[in-house]
């Protein structure tokens, strides 16, 4: 590989991976025609800038390349060689620290083949992101809690998606509507899996689509099982944006709805995010009885009628309880 071609290509590879997530959308399909759009930007950008900070700076390009589809508009070509080299070095050091049980700077320098000063700069950058830790008493570097959190989140989500799939398939067949799986993030719900109905008119959420807690069935199901203080913190941070005339954008109305949801065990998004679409959802719990996401059934209001809610609600609640059991969770009392 040559220095001037291959390393910028590596950057382009990572850029393409994270930029495609910015185009996630929510549709109500009528023979393939889009109904509405919802963009995903938060976690892809956060993870991209956290892991690859510095890439794209100090560009030293002799020519300007034509922007290819799949890249941001502000991206006109590969970053310089040194930025990619820095990323490679940082990831190499992170892997070395992860394999050790506490390493000194000289050990990391020797194993990575980098000068101690260079290794130290990489380590302090990783430390700023919580990915490595430094013990001042014995002067050793070890893996950080943020790295563990990321790995644990990956394992938890993969376990959840895999085990929920068969339950979602059964739920779709029983209700005749699209079944969805969403996980709770800091200020929203992220849809991670879906089993579509065979109906021509159906709800569709592209994996990675985000939805506010207060304006989604899964989001409200999660909020209903959190302590009021935690709910208040989430809502202050995320806000109560009004999407339709039915959005519960006032605290009293939302609080009343959450109390009803907790009592009966399932929630209803009654055209609160997208006009013409209704959703029924129930929360999924982890081993500590904490809501981590939920299962939902969504479809057009002409089929998911108010009369059908009493039928669909208990089925969704049972499906969520089954997923909770399958991942070793404990339902909230």
C-alpha positions as CSV (number, residue, x, y, z in Angstrom):
1,X,0.0,0.0,0.0
2,X,1.2,3.5,-0.7
3,X,1.1,6.2,1.9
4,X,-0.8,8.7,-0.3
5,X,-3.6,6.3,-1.3
6,X,-4.3,3.6,1.2
7,X,-4.5,5.6,4.5
8,X,-6.9,8.2,3.2
9,X,-9.0,5.4,1.9
10,X,-9.1,4.0,5.4
11,X,-10.5,7.3,6.6
12,X,-13.1,7.3,3.8
13,X,-14.1,3.8,4.9
14,X,-14.9,5.0,8.5
15,X,-16.5,8.2,7.2
16,X,-18.9,6.2,5.0
17,X,-19.8,3.9,7.9
18,X,-20.8,6.7,10.2
19,X,-22.3,9.1,7.7
20,X,-24.9,6.7,6.4
21,X,-26.6,6.7,9.8
22,X,-27.5,10.3,9.3
23,X,-30.0,9.4,6.7
24,X,-32.2,7.1,8.8
25,X,-35.9,7.8,8.3
26,X,-39.4,6.8,9.4
27,X,-42.0,6.1,6.7
28,X,-45.6,5.2,6.4
29,X,-45.4,3.2,3.2
30,X,-48.1,3.2,0.6
31,X,-46.7,1.0,-2.2
32,X,-43.3,2.4,-1.4
33,X,-44.2,6.1,-1.2
34,X,-42.6,8.0,1.8
35,X,-45.0,9.6,4.3
36,X,-42.7,11.3,6.8
37,X,-39.0,11.6,7.6
38,X,-37.0,11.4,10.9
39,X,-33.2,11.8,10.9
40,X,-30.6,10.0,13.0
41,X,-27.6,12.2,13.9
42,X,-26.8,12.0,17.6
43,X,-25.1,8.7,18.3
44,X,-23.4,8.3,15.0
45,X,-21.8,11.8,15.3
46,X,-21.0,11.4,19.0
47,X,-19.3,8.0,18.4
48,X,-17.6,9.3,15.3
49,X,-16.1,12.4,16.9
50,X,-15.3,10.5,20.1
51,X,-13.3,7.8,18.4
52,X,-11.9,9.6,15.4
53,X,-11.4,13.2,16.8
54,X,-8.8,15.0,14.8
55,X,-9.4,13.3,11.5
56,X,-10.1,15.8,8.8
57,X,-8.0,18.6,10.3
58,X,-4.9,20.1,8.8
59,X,-5.9,19.0,5.3
60,X,-2.9,19.1,2.9
61,X,-4.5,18.1,-0.4
62,X,-3.0,18.9,-3.7
63,X,-6.2,18.4,-5.6
64,X,-9.9,18.5,-4.7
65,X,-11.8,15.3,-5.3
66,X,-15.4,15.3,-6.4
67,X,-17.7,14.5,-3.5
68,X,-19.2,11.0,-3.8
69,X,-22.6,10.0,-2.8
70,X,-22.8,8.8,0.9
71,X,-20.4,11.5,2.1
72,X,-21.3,14.8,4.0
73,X,-21.5,17.9,1.8
74,X,-18.7,19.4,3.7
75,X,-16.4,16.5,2.9
76,X,-14.3,17.1,-0.2
77,X,-11.6,14.4,0.0
78,X,-9.3,12.4,2.2
79,X,-7.7,13.8,5.3
80,X,-3.9,13.9,5.5
81,X,-1.8,10.9,6.2
82,X,-0.8,11.8,9.7
83,X,-4.4,12.0,11.0
84,X,-5.0,8.4,9.9
85,X,-1.7,7.3,11.4
86,X,-2.7,8.9,14.7
87,X,-6.0,7.0,14.7
88,X,-4.1,3.7,14.0
89,X,-1.7,4.4,16.8
90,X,-4.4,5.2,19.3
91,X,-6.4,2.1,18.5
92,X,-3.2,0.0,18.7
93,X,-2.4,1.4,22.2
94,X,-6.0,0.8,23.3
95,X,-5.7,-2.9,22.3
96,X,-2.4,-3.2,24.1
97,X,-3.8,-1.7,27.3
98,X,-6.9,-3.9,27.1
99,X,-4.8,-7.1,26.9
100,X,-2.7,-6.1,29.9
101,X,-3.6,-6.0,33.6
102,X,-1.9,-2.7,34.3
103,X,1.0,-1.5,32.1
104,X,3.6,1.1,32.6
105,X,4.3,3.8,30.0
106,X,7.6,2.1,29.1
107,X,5.8,-1.3,28.5
108,X,3.2,0.3,26.3
109,X,5.9,2.2,24.4
110,X,7.9,-1.0,23.8
111,X,4.8,-3.1,22.8
112,X,3.5,-0.4,20.4
113,X,6.8,0.5,19.0
114,X,6.1,4.2,19.7
115,X,8.2,6.7,21.5
116,X,7.2,7.2,25.1
117,X,6.2,10.8,24.4
118,X,4.0,9.8,21.5
119,X,2.4,6.9,23.5
120,X,1.8,9.3,26.4
121,X,-0.1,11.8,24.2
122,X,-2.3,9.0,22.9
123,X,-3.0,7.7,26.4
124,X,-4.0,11.0,27.8
125,X,-6.4,11.6,24.9
126,X,-7.9,8.2,25.5
127,X,-8.0,8.9,29.2
128,X,-10.0,12.1,28.5
129,X,-12.7,10.0,26.9
130,X,-12.7,7.5,29.8
131,X,-11.3,4.7,27.6
132,X,-8.2,4.2,29.7
133,X,-7.4,5.0,33.3
134,X,-4.1,5.9,35.1
135,X,-3.4,4.7,38.6
136,X,-1.2,7.4,40.2
137,X,-0.1,5.1,43.1
138,X,1.5,2.4,41.0
139,X,1.9,4.5,37.8
140,X,0.1,1.9,35.6
141,X,-2.3,2.3,32.8
142,X,-5.4,0.1,32.5
143,X,-8.6,-0.1,30.5
144,X,-11.2,2.5,31.3
145,X,-14.8,2.2,32.3
146,X,-16.1,3.9,29.1
147,X,-14.6,1.0,27.0
148,X,-16.4,-1.5,29.2
149,X,-19.7,0.5,28.9
150,X,-19.5,0.4,25.1
151,X,-18.7,-3.3,25.0
152,X,-21.5,-4.1,27.5
153,X,-24.0,-2.0,25.4
154,X,-23.1,-3.9,22.3
155,X,-23.5,-7.3,24.0
156,X,-26.8,-6.3,25.6
157,X,-28.3,-4.9,22.4
158,X,-27.2,-7.9,20.3
159,X,-28.7,-10.3,22.9
160,X,-31.9,-8.3,23.0
161,X,-32.3,-8.1,19.3
162,X,-31.6,-11.8,18.6
163,X,-33.9,-13.1,21.3
164,X,-36.7,-10.7,20.7
165,X,-37.0,-11.6,17.0
166,X,-39.1,-14.7,17.3
167,X,-41.4,-12.9,19.8
168,X,-41.8,-10.0,17.4
169,X,-42.6,-12.4,14.5
170,X,-45.4,-14.0,16.5
171,X,-46.7,-10.6,17.6
172,X,-46.9,-9.5,14.0
173,X,-48.7,-12.6,12.9
174,X,-51.2,-12.3,15.8
175,X,-52.0,-8.6,15.3
176,X,-51.5,-8.3,11.5
177,X,-49.4,-5.2,12.1
178,X,-45.7,-4.3,12.1
179,X,-43.8,-5.2,15.3
180,X,-41.0,-3.0,16.5
181,X,-38.2,-3.2,19.0
182,X,-36.7,0.0,20.6
183,X,-34.1,0.7,23.2
184,X,-33.9,3.6,25.5
185,X,-31.0,6.1,25.2
186,X,-30.3,9.2,27.2
187,X,-33.0,11.4,25.7
188,X,-34.8,9.3,23.1
189,X,-35.8,5.8,21.9
190,X,-33.8,4.2,19.1
191,X,-35.5,1.6,17.0
192,X,-33.2,-1.4,16.5
193,X,-35.3,-4.1,14.9
194,X,-38.6,-4.5,13.1
195,X,-40.8,-7.3,11.6
196,X,-43.0,-5.8,8.9
197,X,-46.6,-6.8,8.2
198,X,-47.4,-7.9,4.7
199,X,-50.1,-5.3,4.4
200,X,-49.6,-2.8,1.5
201,X,-50.1,0.2,3.9
202,X,-47.9,-0.2,6.9
203,X,-45.6,1.6,9.3
204,X,-41.9,1.4,8.7
205,X,-39.1,2.5,11.0
206,X,-35.6,2.2,9.5
207,X,-33.2,0.7,12.1
208,X,-31.5,3.5,13.9
209,X,-34.5,5.8,13.8
210,X,-34.9,8.0,16.9
211,X,-38.1,9.1,18.5
212,X,-38.6,11.3,21.6
213,X,-39.8,9.6,24.8
214,X,-42.9,11.7,25.1
215,X,-44.1,11.1,21.6
216,X,-43.7,7.4,21.1
217,X,-45.4,4.3,22.5
218,X,-42.1,2.7,23.6
219,X,-40.8,6.0,25.0
220,X,-43.9,6.5,27.2
221,X,-43.9,2.9,28.3
222,X,-40.3,3.4,29.5
223,X,-41.1,6.7,31.2
224,X,-44.1,5.2,33.0
225,X,-41.7,2.8,34.9
226,X,-39.1,5.4,35.9
227,X,-39.0,7.5,39.1
228,X,-40.6,10.9,38.7
229,X,-37.3,12.6,39.4
230,X,-35.7,10.7,36.5
231,X,-38.6,11.5,34.2
232,X,-38.3,15.2,35.0
233,X,-34.6,15.1,34.3
234,X,-35.1,13.4,30.9
235,X,-37.9,15.8,29.9
236,X,-36.0,18.9,30.9
237,X,-33.1,17.7,28.7
238,X,-35.1,16.5,25.7
239,X,-38.0,19.0,25.8
240,X,-41.6,18.4,24.9
241,X,-41.8,19.2,21.3
242,X,-45.2,19.3,19.7
243,X,-45.4,17.2,16.5
244,X,-49.1,16.9,16.0
245,X,-52.3,18.2,17.6
246,X,-52.4,15.1,19.7
247,X,-48.8,15.3,21.1
248,X,-48.8,15.4,24.9
249,X,-46.6,18.5,25.2
250,X,-47.9,19.6,28.6
251,X,-46.6,18.0,31.8
252,X,-50.0,17.4,33.5
253,X,-51.4,15.6,30.4
254,X,-48.3,13.5,30.0
255,X,-48.1,12.7,33.8
256,X,-51.7,11.4,33.7
257,X,-51.0,9.3,30.7
258,X,-47.9,7.7,32.3
259,X,-49.9,6.8,35.4
260,X,-52.5,5.0,33.3
261,X,-49.8,3.2,31.3
262,X,-48.1,2.0,34.5
263,X,-51.4,0.6,35.8
264,X,-52.5,-1.3,32.8
265,X,-49.0,-2.3,31.5
266,X,-49.1,-0.9,27.9
267,X,-49.1,2.5,26.2
268,X,-50.7,4.1,23.2
269,X,-49.1,6.6,20.8
270,X,-52.4,8.0,19.3
271,X,-51.1,9.9,16.3
272,X,-48.8,11.8,18.7
273,X,-45.7,11.6,16.5
274,X,-47.1,10.9,13.0
275,X,-50.6,11.7,11.8
276,X,-52.5,8.7,10.7
277,X,-50.5,6.2,12.7
278,X,-51.2,4.6,16.0
279,X,-48.9,2.5,18.1
280,X,-49.3,0.2,21.1
281,X,-46.2,-0.6,23.3
282,X,-45.0,-2.2,26.5
283,X,-41.7,-1.9,28.3
284,X,-38.8,-4.5,28.5
285,X,-36.9,-4.7,31.8
286,X,-33.3,-5.7,32.7
287,X,-32.2,-7.9,35.6
288,X,-32.6,-4.9,38.0
289,X,-36.2,-4.3,37.0
290,X,-35.2,-1.2,35.0
291,X,-36.9,-0.4,31.7
292,X,-34.4,-0.6,28.9
293,X,-36.7,-0.4,25.9
294,X,-39.8,-1.9,24.6
295,X,-41.9,-3.8,22.1
296,X,-44.6,-2.1,20.0
297,X,-47.1,-2.7,17.3
298,X,-47.8,0.1,14.9
299,X,-50.0,0.7,11.9
300,X,-52.4,3.1,10.3
301,X,-55.4,4.3,12.3
302,X,-57.8,2.8,9.9
303,X,-56.7,-0.7,11.1
304,X,-55.4,0.0,14.6
305,X,-58.7,1.4,15.7
306,X,-59.6,2.5,19.3
307,X,-61.8,-0.6,19.5
308,X,-58.8,-2.9,18.8
309,X,-56.6,-1.3,21.5
310,X,-58.1,-3.5,24.2
311,X,-57.3,-6.6,22.1
312,X,-53.8,-5.5,21.0
313,X,-52.6,-4.0,24.3
314,X,-52.5,-7.3,26.3
315,X,-50.8,-9.1,23.4
316,X,-48.0,-6.5,23.3
317,X,-47.7,-6.5,27.1
318,X,-47.3,-10.3,27.0
319,X,-44.7,-10.1,24.2
320,X,-42.7,-7.6,26.2
321,X,-42.9,-9.8,29.3
322,X,-41.6,-12.7,27.2
323,X,-38.6,-10.8,25.9
324,X,-37.9,-9.6,29.5
325,X,-37.8,-13.2,30.6
326,X,-35.7,-14.3,27.7
327,X,-32.9,-11.8,28.5
328,X,-33.0,-12.6,32.2
329,X,-34.9,-9.5,33.2
330,X,-37.3,-8.9,36.0
331,X,-40.6,-7.1,35.4
332,X,-41.2,-4.0,37.4
333,X,-43.8,-4.4,40.2
